[in-house]
Amino acid sequence: MAQTEPLNEVGDAVVGSFRCASCDLLVQSPKENDGVLVLPPCPLCGGETWRRSD
Ligand SMILES: [Zn+2]
């Protein structure tokens, strides 16, 4: 069964690498501070949706 790729939104606390759903900009959670990144609005296009990138 095909599964829809889960999307994350601004304000979500995430761990790992994420790409902007609109412009594909890559953001990564830091190694320090428990490695948690709170997703920002995309600094490039202002998008508010992110998808996990592995
Ligand atoms: Zn973007």
mmCIF file of the protein (N, C-alpha, C, O) and its ligand, coordinates in Angstrom:
data_MODEL
# 
_entry.id   MODEL 
# 
loop_
_entity.id 
_entity.type 
_entity.pdbx_number_of_molecules 
1 polymer     1 
2 non-polymer 1 
# 
_entity_poly.entity_id                      1 
_entity_poly.type                           'polypeptide(L)' 
_entity_poly.nstd_linkage                   no 
_entity_poly.nstd_monomer                   no 
_entity_poly.pdbx_seq_one_letter_code       MAQTEPLNEVGDAVVGSFRCASCDLLVQSPKENDGVLVLPPCPLCGGETWRRSD 
_entity_poly.pdbx_seq_one_letter_code_can   MAQTEPLNEVGDAVVGSFRCASCDLLVQSPKENDGVLVLPPCPLCGGETWRRSD 
_entity_poly.pdbx_strand_id                 A 
# 
loop_
_entity_poly_seq.entity_id 
_entity_poly_seq.num 
_entity_poly_seq.mon_id 
_entity_poly_seq.hetero 
1 1  MET n 
1 2  ALA n 
1 3  GLN n 
1 4  THR n 
1 5  GLU n 
1 6  PRO n 
1 7  LEU n 
1 8  ASN n 
1 9  GLU n 
1 10 VAL n 
1 11 GLY n 
1 12 ASP n 
1 13 ALA n 
1 14 VAL n 
1 15 VAL n 
1 16 GLY n 
1 17 SER n 
1 18 PHE n 
1 19 ARG n 
1 20 CYS n 
1 21 ALA n 
1 22 SER n 
1 23 CYS n 
1 24 ASP n 
1 25 LEU n 
1 26 LEU n 
1 27 VAL n 
1 28 GLN n 
1 29 SER n 
1 30 PRO n 
1 31 LYS n 
1 32 GLU n 
1 33 ASN n 
1 34 ASP n 
1 35 GLY n 
1 36 VAL n 
1 37 LEU n 
1 38 VAL n 
1 39 LEU n 
1 40 PRO n 
1 41 PRO n 
1 42 CYS n 
1 43 PRO n 
1 44 LEU n 
1 45 CYS n 
1 46 GLY n 
1 47 GLY n 
1 48 GLU n 
1 49 THR n 
1 50 TRP n 
1 51 ARG n 
1 52 ARG n 
1 53 SER n 
1 54 ASP n 
# 
loop_
_struct_asym.id 
_struct_asym.entity_id 
A 1 
B 2 
# 
loop_
_chem_comp.id 
_chem_comp.type 
_chem_comp.mon_nstd_flag 
ALA 'L-peptide linking' y 
ARG 'L-peptide linking' y 
ASN 'L-peptide linking' y 
ASP 'L-peptide linking' y 
CYS 'L-peptide linking' y 
GLN 'L-peptide linking' y 
GLU 'L-peptide linking' y 
GLY 'peptide linking'   y 
LEU 'L-peptide linking' y 
LYS 'L-peptide linking' y 
MET 'L-peptide linking' y 
PHE 'L-peptide linking' y 
PRO 'L-peptide linking' y 
SER 'L-peptide linking' y 
THR 'L-peptide linking' y 
TRP 'L-peptide linking' y 
VAL 'L-peptide linking' y 
ZN  non-polymer         . 
# 
_pdbx_entity_nonpoly.entity_id   2 
_pdbx_entity_nonpoly.name        ? 
_pdbx_entity_nonpoly.comp_id     ZN 
# 
_pdbx_nonpoly_scheme.asym_id         B 
_pdbx_nonpoly_scheme.entity_id       2 
_pdbx_nonpoly_scheme.mon_id          ZN 
_pdbx_nonpoly_scheme.ndb_seq_num     1 
_pdbx_nonpoly_scheme.pdb_seq_num     101 
_pdbx_nonpoly_scheme.auth_seq_num    101 
_pdbx_nonpoly_scheme.pdb_mon_id      ZN 
_pdbx_nonpoly_scheme.auth_mon_id     ZN 
_pdbx_nonpoly_scheme.pdb_strand_id   A 
_pdbx_nonpoly_scheme.pdb_ins_code    . 
# 
loop_
_atom_site.group_PDB 
_atom_site.id 
_atom_site.type_symbol 
_atom_site.label_atom_id 
_atom_site.label_alt_id 
_atom_site.label_comp_id 
_atom_site.label_asym_id 
_atom_site.label_entity_id 
_atom_site.label_seq_id 
_atom_site.pdbx_PDB_ins_code 
_atom_site.Cartn_x 
_atom_site.Cartn_y 
_atom_site.Cartn_z 
_atom_site.occupancy 
_atom_site.B_iso_or_equiv 
_atom_site.pdbx_formal_charge 
_atom_site.auth_seq_id 
_atom_site.auth_comp_id 
_atom_site.auth_asym_id 
_atom_site.auth_atom_id 
_atom_site.pdbx_PDB_model_num 
ATOM   1   N  N  . MET A 1 1  ? 0.839  -1.182 0.000  1.00 0.00 ? 1   MET A N  1 
ATOM   2   C  CA . MET A 1 1  ? 0.000  0.000  0.000  1.00 0.00 ? 1   MET A CA 1 
ATOM   3   C  C  . MET A 1 1  ? 0.880  1.240  0.000  1.00 0.00 ? 1   MET A C  1 
ATOM   4   O  O  . MET A 1 1  ? 1.788  1.360  0.823  1.00 0.00 ? 1   MET A O  1 
ATOM   5   N  N  . ALA A 1 2  ? 0.624  2.138  -0.894 1.00 0.00 ? 2   ALA A N  1 
ATOM   6   C  CA . ALA A 1 2  ? 1.391  3.378  -0.952 1.00 0.00 ? 2   ALA A CA 1 
ATOM   7   C  C  . ALA A 1 2  ? 1.062  4.239  0.255  1.00 0.00 ? 2   ALA A C  1 
ATOM   8   O  O  . ALA A 1 2  ? -0.086 4.336  0.689  1.00 0.00 ? 2   ALA A O  1 
ATOM   9   N  N  . GLN A 1 3  ? 2.101  4.856  0.777  1.00 0.00 ? 3   GLN A N  1 
ATOM   10  C  CA . GLN A 1 3  ? 1.911  5.669  1.966  1.00 0.00 ? 3   GLN A CA 1 
ATOM   11  C  C  . GLN A 1 3  ? 2.321  7.095  1.659  1.00 0.00 ? 3   GLN A C  1 
ATOM   12  O  O  . GLN A 1 3  ? 3.384  7.331  1.086  1.00 0.00 ? 3   GLN A O  1 
ATOM   13  N  N  . THR A 1 4  ? 1.491  8.035  2.034  1.00 0.00 ? 4   THR A N  1 
ATOM   14  C  CA . THR A 1 4  ? 1.818  9.435  1.800  1.00 0.00 ? 4   THR A CA 1 
ATOM   15  C  C  . THR A 1 4  ? 3.006  9.842  2.660  1.00 0.00 ? 4   THR A C  1 
ATOM   16  O  O  . THR A 1 4  ? 3.067  9.507  3.843  1.00 0.00 ? 4   THR A O  1 
ATOM   17  N  N  . GLU A 1 5  ? 3.934  10.552 2.075  1.00 0.00 ? 5   GLU A N  1 
ATOM   18  C  CA . GLU A 1 5  ? 5.103  10.996 2.828  1.00 0.00 ? 5   GLU A CA 1 
ATOM   19  C  C  . GLU A 1 5  ? 4.668  12.017 3.877  1.00 0.00 ? 5   GLU A C  1 
ATOM   20  O  O  . GLU A 1 5  ? 4.018  13.011 3.552  1.00 0.00 ? 5   GLU A O  1 
ATOM   21  N  N  . PRO A 1 6  ? 5.028  11.767 5.134  1.00 0.00 ? 6   PRO A N  1 
ATOM   22  C  CA . PRO A 1 6  ? 4.604  12.711 6.174  1.00 0.00 ? 6   PRO A CA 1 
ATOM   23  C  C  . PRO A 1 6  ? 5.340  14.033 6.045  1.00 0.00 ? 6   PRO A C  1 
ATOM   24  O  O  . PRO A 1 6  ? 6.538  14.055 5.759  1.00 0.00 ? 6   PRO A O  1 
ATOM   25  N  N  . LEU A 1 7  ? 4.647  15.106 6.249  1.00 0.00 ? 7   LEU A N  1 
ATOM   26  C  CA . LEU A 1 7  ? 5.247  16.435 6.192  1.00 0.00 ? 7   LEU A CA 1 
ATOM   27  C  C  . LEU A 1 7  ? 5.296  17.027 7.594  1.00 0.00 ? 7   LEU A C  1 
ATOM   28  O  O  . LEU A 1 7  ? 4.445  16.755 8.441  1.00 0.00 ? 7   LEU A O  1 
ATOM   29  N  N  . ASN A 1 8  ? 6.319  17.842 7.807  1.00 0.00 ? 8   ASN A N  1 
ATOM   30  C  CA . ASN A 1 8  ? 6.441  18.561 9.064  1.00 0.00 ? 8   ASN A CA 1 
ATOM   31  C  C  . ASN A 1 8  ? 6.212  20.043 8.809  1.00 0.00 ? 8   ASN A C  1 
ATOM   32  O  O  . ASN A 1 8  ? 6.410  20.536 7.699  1.00 0.00 ? 8   ASN A O  1 
ATOM   33  N  N  . GLU A 1 9  ? 5.793  20.739 9.851  1.00 0.00 ? 9   GLU A N  1 
ATOM   34  C  CA . GLU A 1 9  ? 5.462  22.148 9.709  1.00 0.00 ? 9   GLU A CA 1 
ATOM   35  C  C  . GLU A 1 9  ? 6.323  23.001 10.627 1.00 0.00 ? 9   GLU A C  1 
ATOM   36  O  O  . GLU A 1 9  ? 6.952  22.500 11.559 1.00 0.00 ? 9   GLU A O  1 
ATOM   37  N  N  . VAL A 1 10 ? 6.339  24.304 10.346 1.00 0.00 ? 10  VAL A N  1 
ATOM   38  C  CA . VAL A 1 10 ? 7.060  25.261 11.185 1.00 0.00 ? 10  VAL A CA 1 
ATOM   39  C  C  . VAL A 1 10 ? 6.655  25.072 12.644 1.00 0.00 ? 10  VAL A C  1 
ATOM   40  O  O  . VAL A 1 10 ? 5.473  24.974 12.970 1.00 0.00 ? 10  VAL A O  1 
ATOM   41  N  N  . GLY A 1 11 ? 7.667  25.025 13.515 1.00 0.00 ? 11  GLY A N  1 
ATOM   42  C  CA . GLY A 1 11 ? 7.406  24.868 14.938 1.00 0.00 ? 11  GLY A CA 1 
ATOM   43  C  C  . GLY A 1 11 ? 7.536  23.438 15.417 1.00 0.00 ? 11  GLY A C  1 
ATOM   44  O  O  . GLY A 1 11 ? 7.608  23.193 16.621 1.00 0.00 ? 11  GLY A O  1 
ATOM   45  N  N  . ASP A 1 12 ? 7.568  22.490 14.492 1.00 0.00 ? 12  ASP A N  1 
ATOM   46  C  CA . ASP A 1 12 ? 7.773  21.105 14.893 1.00 0.00 ? 12  ASP A CA 1 
ATOM   47  C  C  . ASP A 1 12 ? 9.218  20.914 15.362 1.00 0.00 ? 12  ASP A C  1 
ATOM   48  O  O  . ASP A 1 12 ? 10.150 21.416 14.734 1.00 0.00 ? 12  ASP A O  1 
ATOM   49  N  N  . ALA A 1 13 ? 9.396  20.197 16.453 1.00 0.00 ? 13  ALA A N  1 
ATOM   50  C  CA . ALA A 1 13 ? 10.739 19.846 16.931 1.00 0.00 ? 13  ALA A CA 1 
ATOM   51  C  C  . ALA A 1 13 ? 11.135 18.531 16.295 1.00 0.00 ? 13  ALA A C  1 
ATOM   52  O  O  . ALA A 1 13 ? 10.476 17.509 16.491 1.00 0.00 ? 13  ALA A O  1 
ATOM   53  N  N  . VAL A 1 14 ? 12.229 18.562 15.525 1.00 0.00 ? 14  VAL A N  1 
ATOM   54  C  CA . VAL A 1 14 ? 12.599 17.397 14.726 1.00 0.00 ? 14  VAL A CA 1 
ATOM   55  C  C  . VAL A 1 14 ? 14.074 17.063 14.924 1.00 0.00 ? 14  VAL A C  1 
ATOM   56  O  O  . VAL A 1 14 ? 14.848 17.875 15.430 1.00 0.00 ? 14  VAL A O  1 
ATOM   57  N  N  . VAL A 1 15 ? 14.437 15.877 14.524 1.00 0.00 ? 15  VAL A N  1 
ATOM   58  C  CA . VAL A 1 15 ? 15.831 15.445 14.512 1.00 0.00 ? 15  VAL A CA 1 
ATOM   59  C  C  . VAL A 1 15 ? 16.127 14.860 13.136 1.00 0.00 ? 15  VAL A C  1 
ATOM   60  O  O  . VAL A 1 15 ? 15.383 14.020 12.628 1.00 0.00 ? 15  VAL A O  1 
ATOM   61  N  N  . GLY A 1 16 ? 17.237 15.323 12.538 1.00 0.00 ? 16  GLY A N  1 
ATOM   62  C  CA . GLY A 1 16 ? 17.619 14.781 11.237 1.00 0.00 ? 16  GLY A CA 1 
ATOM   63  C  C  . GLY A 1 16 ? 17.703 15.880 10.194 1.00 0.00 ? 16  GLY A C  1 
ATOM   64  O  O  . GLY A 1 16 ? 17.869 17.055 10.522 1.00 0.00 ? 16  GLY A O  1 
ATOM   65  N  N  . SER A 1 17 ? 17.586 15.483 8.927  1.00 0.00 ? 17  SER A N  1 
ATOM   66  C  CA . SER A 1 17 ? 17.687 16.418 7.815  1.00 0.00 ? 17  SER A CA 1 
ATOM   67  C  C  . SER A 1 17 ? 16.319 16.598 7.173  1.00 0.00 ? 17  SER A C  1 
ATOM   68  O  O  . SER A 1 17 ? 15.562 15.643 7.000  1.00 0.00 ? 17  SER A O  1 
ATOM   69  N  N  . PHE A 1 18 ? 16.023 17.838 6.827  1.00 0.00 ? 18  PHE A N  1 
ATOM   70  C  CA . PHE A 1 18 ? 14.724 18.143 6.222  1.00 0.00 ? 18  PHE A CA 1 
ATOM   71  C  C  . PHE A 1 18 ? 14.915 19.074 5.036  1.00 0.00 ? 18  PHE A C  1 
ATOM   72  O  O  . PHE A 1 18 ? 15.831 19.897 5.007  1.00 0.00 ? 18  PHE A O  1 
ATOM   73  N  N  . ARG A 1 19 ? 14.028 18.924 4.061  1.00 0.00 ? 19  ARG A N  1 
ATOM   74  C  CA . ARG A 1 19 ? 14.058 19.814 2.899  1.00 0.00 ? 19  ARG A CA 1 
ATOM   75  C  C  . ARG A 1 19 ? 12.736 20.561 2.803  1.00 0.00 ? 19  ARG A C  1 
ATOM   76  O  O  . ARG A 1 19 ? 11.664 20.017 3.068  1.00 0.00 ? 19  ARG A O  1 
ATOM   77  N  N  . CYS A 1 20 ? 12.851 21.830 2.414  1.00 0.00 ? 20  CYS A N  1 
ATOM   78  C  CA . CYS A 1 20 ? 11.665 22.639 2.186  1.00 0.00 ? 20  CYS A CA 1 
ATOM   79  C  C  . CYS A 1 20 ? 10.800 21.972 1.114  1.00 0.00 ? 20  CYS A C  1 
ATOM   80  O  O  . CYS A 1 20 ? 11.305 21.554 0.071  1.00 0.00 ? 20  CYS A O  1 
ATOM   81  N  N  . ALA A 1 21 ? 9.512  21.878 1.375  1.00 0.00 ? 21  ALA A N  1 
ATOM   82  C  CA . ALA A 1 21 ? 8.621  21.223 0.414  1.00 0.00 ? 21  ALA A CA 1 
ATOM   83  C  C  . ALA A 1 21 ? 8.472  22.054 -0.861 1.00 0.00 ? 21  ALA A C  1 
ATOM   84  O  O  . ALA A 1 21 ? 8.096  21.524 -1.907 1.00 0.00 ? 21  ALA A O  1 
ATOM   85  N  N  . SER A 1 22 ? 8.768  23.360 -0.776 1.00 0.00 ? 22  SER A N  1 
ATOM   86  C  CA . SER A 1 22 ? 8.581  24.232 -1.931 1.00 0.00 ? 22  SER A CA 1 
ATOM   87  C  C  . SER A 1 22 ? 9.851  24.398 -2.762 1.00 0.00 ? 22  SER A C  1 
ATOM   88  O  O  . SER A 1 22 ? 9.812  24.286 -3.988 1.00 0.00 ? 22  SER A O  1 
ATOM   89  N  N  . CYS A 1 23 ? 10.991 24.668 -2.088 1.00 0.00 ? 23  CYS A N  1 
ATOM   90  C  CA . CYS A 1 23 ? 12.198 25.014 -2.842 1.00 0.00 ? 23  CYS A CA 1 
ATOM   91  C  C  . CYS A 1 23 ? 13.349 24.034 -2.626 1.00 0.00 ? 23  CYS A C  1 
ATOM   92  O  O  . CYS A 1 23 ? 14.411 24.188 -3.228 1.00 0.00 ? 23  CYS A O  1 
ATOM   93  N  N  . ASP A 1 24 ? 13.149 23.034 -1.779 1.00 0.00 ? 24  ASP A N  1 
ATOM   94  C  CA . ASP A 1 24 ? 14.143 21.972 -1.594 1.00 0.00 ? 24  ASP A CA 1 
ATOM   95  C  C  . ASP A 1 24 ? 15.352 22.404 -0.780 1.00 0.00 ? 24  ASP A C  1 
ATOM   96  O  O  . ASP A 1 24 ? 16.358 21.694 -0.764 1.00 0.00 ? 24  ASP A O  1 
ATOM   97  N  N  . LEU A 1 25 ? 15.289 23.536 -0.109 1.00 0.00 ? 25  LEU A N  1 
ATOM   98  C  CA . LEU A 1 25 ? 16.386 23.953 0.758  1.00 0.00 ? 25  LEU A CA 1 
ATOM   99  C  C  . LEU A 1 25 ? 16.578 22.923 1.869  1.00 0.00 ? 25  LEU A C  1 
ATOM   100 O  O  . LEU A 1 25 ? 15.611 22.434 2.452  1.00 0.00 ? 25  LEU A O  1 
ATOM   101 N  N  . LEU A 1 26 ? 17.847 22.601 2.153  1.00 0.00 ? 26  LEU A N  1 
ATOM   102 C  CA . LEU A 1 26 ? 18.151 21.606 3.178  1.00 0.00 ? 26  LEU A CA 1 
ATOM   103 C  C  . LEU A 1 26 ? 18.436 22.273 4.523  1.00 0.00 ? 26  LEU A C  1 
ATOM   104 O  O  . LEU A 1 26 ? 19.218 23.220 4.600  1.00 0.00 ? 26  LEU A O  1 
ATOM   105 N  N  . VAL A 1 27 ? 17.803 21.778 5.571  1.00 0.00 ? 27  VAL A N  1 
ATOM   106 C  CA . VAL A 1 27 ? 18.173 22.174 6.936  1.00 0.00 ? 27  VAL A CA 1 
ATOM   107 C  C  . VAL A 1 27 ? 18.470 20.894 7.709  1.00 0.00 ? 27  VAL A C  1 
ATOM   108 O  O  . VAL A 1 27 ? 17.907 19.834 7.438  1.00 0.00 ? 27  VAL A O  1 
ATOM   109 N  N  . GLN A 1 28 ? 19.378 21.028 8.687  1.00 0.00 ? 28  GLN A N  1 
ATOM   110 C  CA . GLN A 1 28 ? 19.749 19.868 9.485  1.00 0.00 ? 28  GLN A CA 1 
ATOM   111 C  C  . GLN A 1 28 ? 19.707 20.228 10.956 1.00 0.00 ? 28  GLN A C  1 
ATOM   112 O  O  . GLN A 1 28 ? 20.059 21.343 11.340 1.00 0.00 ? 28  GLN A O  1 
ATOM   113 N  N  . SER A 1 29 ? 19.282 19.293 11.769 1.00 0.00 ? 29  SER A N  1 
ATOM   114 C  CA . SER A 1 29 ? 19.290 19.528 13.208 1.00 0.00 ? 29  SER A CA 1 
ATOM   115 C  C  . SER A 1 29 ? 20.737 19.570 13.690 1.00 0.00 ? 29  SER A C  1 
ATOM   116 O  O  . SER A 1 29 ? 21.598 18.893 13.127 1.00 0.00 ? 29  SER A O  1 
ATOM   117 N  N  . PRO A 1 30 ? 21.009 20.361 14.729 1.00 0.00 ? 30  PRO A N  1 
ATOM   118 C  CA . PRO A 1 30 ? 22.378 20.500 15.233 1.00 0.00 ? 30  PRO A CA 1 
ATOM   119 C  C  . PRO A 1 30 ? 22.821 19.248 15.977 1.00 0.00 ? 30  PRO A C  1 
ATOM   120 O  O  . PRO A 1 30 ? 22.008 18.425 16.396 1.00 0.00 ? 30  PRO A O  1 
ATOM   121 N  N  . LYS A 1 31 ? 24.125 19.133 16.125 1.00 0.00 ? 31  LYS A N  1 
ATOM   122 C  CA . LYS A 1 31 ? 24.661 18.006 16.884 1.00 0.00 ? 31  LYS A CA 1 
ATOM   123 C  C  . LYS A 1 31 ? 24.557 18.263 18.383 1.00 0.00 ? 31  LYS A C  1 
ATOM   124 O  O  . LYS A 1 31 ? 24.456 17.325 19.174 1.00 0.00 ? 31  LYS A O  1 
ATOM   125 N  N  . GLU A 1 32 ? 24.582 19.524 18.767 1.00 0.00 ? 32  GLU A N  1 
ATOM   126 C  CA . GLU A 1 32 ? 24.491 19.870 20.181 1.00 0.00 ? 32  GLU A CA 1 
ATOM   127 C  C  . GLU A 1 32 ? 23.020 20.063 20.556 1.00 0.00 ? 32  GLU A C  1 
ATOM   128 O  O  . GLU A 1 32 ? 22.136 19.895 19.716 1.00 0.00 ? 32  GLU A O  1 
ATOM   129 N  N  . ASN A 1 33 ? 22.767 20.411 21.805 1.00 0.00 ? 33  ASN A N  1 
ATOM   130 C  CA . ASN A 1 33 ? 21.394 20.650 22.275 1.00 0.00 ? 33  ASN A CA 1 
ATOM   131 C  C  . ASN A 1 33 ? 20.482 19.470 21.987 1.00 0.00 ? 33  ASN A C  1 
ATOM   132 O  O  . ASN A 1 33 ? 19.338 19.638 21.563 1.00 0.00 ? 33  ASN A O  1 
ATOM   133 N  N  . ASP A 1 34 ? 21.002 18.282 22.222 1.00 0.00 ? 34  ASP A N  1 
ATOM   134 C  CA . ASP A 1 34 ? 20.229 17.057 22.027 1.00 0.00 ? 34  ASP A CA 1 
ATOM   135 C  C  . ASP A 1 34 ? 19.862 16.823 20.563 1.00 0.00 ? 34  ASP A C  1 
ATOM   136 O  O  . ASP A 1 34 ? 19.083 15.921 20.254 1.00 0.00 ? 34  ASP A O  1 
ATOM   137 N  N  . GLY A 1 35 ? 20.422 17.637 19.660 1.00 0.00 ? 35  GLY A N  1 
ATOM   138 C  CA . GLY A 1 35 ? 20.173 17.417 18.246 1.00 0.00 ? 35  GLY A CA 1 
ATOM   139 C  C  . GLY A 1 35 ? 18.773 17.752 17.801 1.00 0.00 ? 35  GLY A C  1 
ATOM   140 O  O  . GLY A 1 35 ? 18.318 17.275 16.761 1.00 0.00 ? 35  GLY A O  1 
ATOM   141 N  N  . VAL A 1 36 ? 18.071 18.578 18.585 1.00 0.00 ? 36  VAL A N  1 
ATOM   142 C  CA . VAL A 1 36 ? 16.697 18.913 18.220 1.00 0.00 ? 36  VAL A CA 1 
ATOM   143 C  C  . VAL A 1 36 ? 16.671 20.240 17.470 1.00 0.00 ? 36  VAL A C  1 
ATOM   144 O  O  . VAL A 1 36 ? 17.266 21.226 17.905 1.00 0.00 ? 36  VAL A O  1 
ATOM   145 N  N  . LEU A 1 37 ? 15.978 20.249 16.344 1.00 0.00 ? 37  LEU A N  1 
ATOM   146 C  CA . LEU A 1 37 ? 15.789 21.458 15.550 1.00 0.00 ? 37  LEU A CA 1 
ATOM   147 C  C  . LEU A 1 37 ? 14.308 21.803 15.555 1.00 0.00 ? 37  LEU A C  1 
ATOM   148 O  O  . LEU A 1 37 ? 13.462 20.957 15.265 1.00 0.00 ? 37  LEU A O  1 
ATOM   149 N  N  . VAL A 1 38 ? 13.998 23.066 15.890 1.00 0.00 ? 38  VAL A N  1 
ATOM   150 C  CA . VAL A 1 38 ? 12.620 23.535 15.739 1.00 0.00 ? 38  VAL A CA 1 
ATOM   151 C  C  . VAL A 1 38 ? 12.519 24.151 14.354 1.00 0.00 ? 38  VAL A C  1 
ATOM   152 O  O  . VAL A 1 38 ? 13.190 25.139 14.056 1.00 0.00 ? 38  VAL A O  1 
ATOM   153 N  N  . LEU A 1 39 ? 11.696 23.578 13.525 1.00 0.00 ? 39  LEU A N  1 
ATOM   154 C  CA . LEU A 1 39 ? 11.643 23.995 12.122 1.00 0.00 ? 39  LEU A CA 1 
ATOM   155 C  C  . LEU A 1 39 ? 11.233 25.453 11.998 1.00 0.00 ? 39  LEU A C  1 
ATOM   156 O  O  . LEU A 1 39 ? 10.220 25.868 12.561 1.00 0.00 ? 39  LEU A O  1 
ATOM   157 N  N  . PRO A 1 40 ? 12.032 26.247 11.249 1.00 0.00 ? 40  PRO A N  1 
ATOM   158 C  CA . PRO A 1 40 ? 11.729 27.654 11.009 1.00 0.00 ? 40  PRO A CA 1 
ATOM   159 C  C  . PRO A 1 40 ? 10.928 27.793 9.712  1.00 0.00 ? 40  PRO A C  1 
ATOM   160 O  O  . PRO A 1 40 ? 10.809 26.833 8.950  1.00 0.00 ? 40  PRO A O  1 
ATOM   161 N  N  . PRO A 1 41 ? 10.383 28.975 9.463  1.00 0.00 ? 41  PRO A N  1 
ATOM   162 C  CA . PRO A 1 41 ? 9.914  29.235 8.098  1.00 0.00 ? 41  PRO A CA 1 
ATOM   163 C  C  . PRO A 1 41 ? 11.123 29.162 7.172  1.00 0.00 ? 41  PRO A C  1 
ATOM   164 O  O  . PRO A 1 41 ? 12.219 29.561 7.565  1.00 0.00 ? 41  PRO A O  1 
ATOM   165 N  N  . CYS A 1 42 ? 10.949 28.669 5.968  1.00 0.00 ? 42  CYS A N  1 
ATOM   166 C  CA . CYS A 1 42 ? 12.071 28.550 5.045  1.00 0.00 ? 42  CYS A CA 1 
ATOM   167 C  C  . CYS A 1 42 ? 12.699 29.925 4.813  1.00 0.00 ? 42  CYS A C  1 
ATOM   168 O  O  . CYS A 1 42 ? 11.999 30.857 4.418  1.00 0.00 ? 42  CYS A O  1 
ATOM   169 N  N  . PRO A 1 43 ? 14.026 30.071 5.054  1.00 0.00 ? 43  PRO A N  1 
ATOM   170 C  CA . PRO A 1 43 ? 14.676 31.366 4.871  1.00 0.00 ? 43  PRO A CA 1 
ATOM   171 C  C  . PRO A 1 43 ? 14.776 31.780 3.408  1.00 0.00 ? 43  PRO A C  1 
ATOM   172 O  O  . PRO A 1 43 ? 15.041 32.943 3.103  1.00 0.00 ? 43  PRO A O  1 
ATOM   173 N  N  . LEU A 1 44 ? 14.567 30.839 2.518  1.00 0.00 ? 44  LEU A N  1 
ATOM   174 C  CA . LEU A 1 44 ? 14.704 31.141 1.094  1.00 0.00 ? 44  LEU A CA 1 
ATOM   175 C  C  . LEU A 1 44 ? 13.365 31.533 0.465  1.00 0.00 ? 44  LEU A C  1 
ATOM   176 O  O  . LEU A 1 44 ? 13.280 32.532 -0.249 1.00 0.00 ? 44  LEU A O  1 
ATOM   177 N  N  . CYS A 1 45 ? 12.334 30.753 0.730  1.00 0.00 ? 45  CYS A N  1 
ATOM   178 C  CA . CYS A 1 45 ? 11.060 31.002 0.046  1.00 0.00 ? 45  CYS A CA 1 
ATOM   179 C  C  . CYS A 1 45 ? 9.915  31.285 1.013  1.00 0.00 ? 45  CYS A C  1 
ATOM   180 O  O  . CYS A 1 45 ? 8.800  31.588 0.587  1.00 0.00 ? 45  CYS A O  1 
ATOM   181 N  N  . GLY A 1 46 ? 10.189 31.187 2.322  1.00 0.00 ? 46  GLY A N  1 
ATOM   182 C  CA . GLY A 1 46 ? 9.135  31.464 3.279  1.00 0.00 ? 46  GLY A CA 1 
ATOM   183 C  C  . GLY A 1 46 ? 8.150  30.323 3.454  1.00 0.00 ? 46  GLY A C  1 
ATOM   184 O  O  . GLY A 1 46 ? 7.125  30.474 4.118  1.00 0.00 ? 46  GLY A O  1 
ATOM   185 N  N  . GLY A 1 47 ? 8.459  29.197 2.864  1.00 0.00 ? 47  GLY A N  1 
ATOM   186 C  CA . GLY A 1 47 ? 7.587  28.039 2.988  1.00 0.00 ? 47  GLY A CA 1 
ATOM   187 C  C  . GLY A 1 47 ? 7.484  27.559 4.425  1.00 0.00 ? 47  GLY A C  1 
ATOM   188 O  O  . GLY A 1 47 ? 8.399  27.766 5.222  1.00 0.00 ? 47  GLY A O  1 
ATOM   189 N  N  . GLU A 1 48 ? 6.384  26.926 4.753  1.00 0.00 ? 48  GLU A N  1 
ATOM   190 C  CA . GLU A 1 48 ? 6.148  26.490 6.130  1.00 0.00 ? 48  GLU A CA 1 
ATOM   191 C  C  . GLU A 1 48 ? 6.004  24.982 6.237  1.00 0.00 ? 48  GLU A C  1 
ATOM   192 O  O  . GLU A 1 48 ? 5.563  24.469 7.265  1.00 0.00 ? 48  GLU A O  1 
ATOM   193 N  N  . THR A 1 49 ? 6.372  24.277 5.188  1.00 0.00 ? 49  THR A N  1 
ATOM   194 C  CA . THR A 1 49 ? 6.252  22.827 5.194  1.00 0.00 ? 49  THR A CA 1 
ATOM   195 C  C  . THR A 1 49 ? 7.583  22.193 4.826  1.00 0.00 ? 49  THR A C  1 
ATOM   196 O  O  . THR A 1 49 ? 8.261  22.621 3.892  1.00 0.00 ? 49  THR A O  1 
ATOM   197 N  N  . TRP A 1 50 ? 7.939  21.164 5.580  1.00 0.00 ? 50  TRP A N  1 
ATOM   198 C  CA . TRP A 1 50 ? 9.220  20.483 5.399  1.00 0.00 ? 50  TRP A CA 1 
ATOM   199 C  C  . TRP A 1 50 ? 8.976  18.991 5.275  1.00 0.00 ? 50  TRP A C  1 
ATOM   200 O  O  . TRP A 1 50 ? 8.045  18.439 5.862  1.00 0.00 ? 50  TRP A O  1 
ATOM   201 N  N  . ARG A 1 51 ? 9.840  18.351 4.492  1.00 0.00 ? 51  ARG A N  1 
ATOM   202 C  CA . ARG A 1 51 ? 9.758  16.892 4.428  1.00 0.00 ? 51  ARG A CA 1 
ATOM   203 C  C  . ARG A 1 51 ? 11.116 16.303 4.780  1.00 0.00 ? 51  ARG A C  1 
ATOM   204 O  O  . ARG A 1 51 ? 12.163 16.897 4.522  1.00 0.00 ? 51  ARG A O  1 
ATOM   205 N  N  . ARG A 1 52 ? 11.067 15.110 5.382  1.00 0.00 ? 52  ARG A N  1 
ATOM   206 C  CA . ARG A 1 52 ? 12.296 14.471 5.825  1.00 0.00 ? 52  ARG A CA 1 
ATOM   207 C  C  . ARG A 1 52 ? 13.187 14.102 4.645  1.00 0.00 ? 52  ARG A C  1 
ATOM   208 O  O  . ARG A 1 52 ? 12.712 13.623 3.614  1.00 0.00 ? 52  ARG A O  1 
ATOM   209 N  N  . SER A 1 53 ? 14.500 14.335 4.817  1.00 0.00 ? 53  SER A N  1 
ATOM   210 C  CA . SER A 1 53 ? 15.473 13.992 3.791  1.00 0.00 ? 53  SER A CA 1 
ATOM   211 C  C  . SER A 1 53 ? 16.508 13.059 4.396  1.00 0.00 ? 53  SER A C  1 
ATOM   212 O  O  . SER A 1 53 ? 17.107 13.380 5.422  1.00 0.00 ? 53  SER A O  1 
ATOM   213 N  N  . ASP A 1 54 ? 16.720 11.925 3.780  1.00 0.00 ? 54  ASP A N  1 
ATOM   214 C  CA . ASP A 1 54 ? 17.694 10.979 4.313  1.00 0.00 ? 54  ASP A CA 1 
ATOM   215 C  C  . ASP A 1 54 ? 18.883 10.889 3.434  1.00 0.00 ? 54  ASP A C  1 
ATOM   216 O  O  . ASP A 1 54 ? 19.812 10.137 3.727  1.00 0.00 ? 54  ASP A O  1 
HETATM 217 ZN ZN . ZN  B 2 .  ? 11.763 26.991 0.699  1.00 0.00 2 101 ZN  A ZN 1 
# 
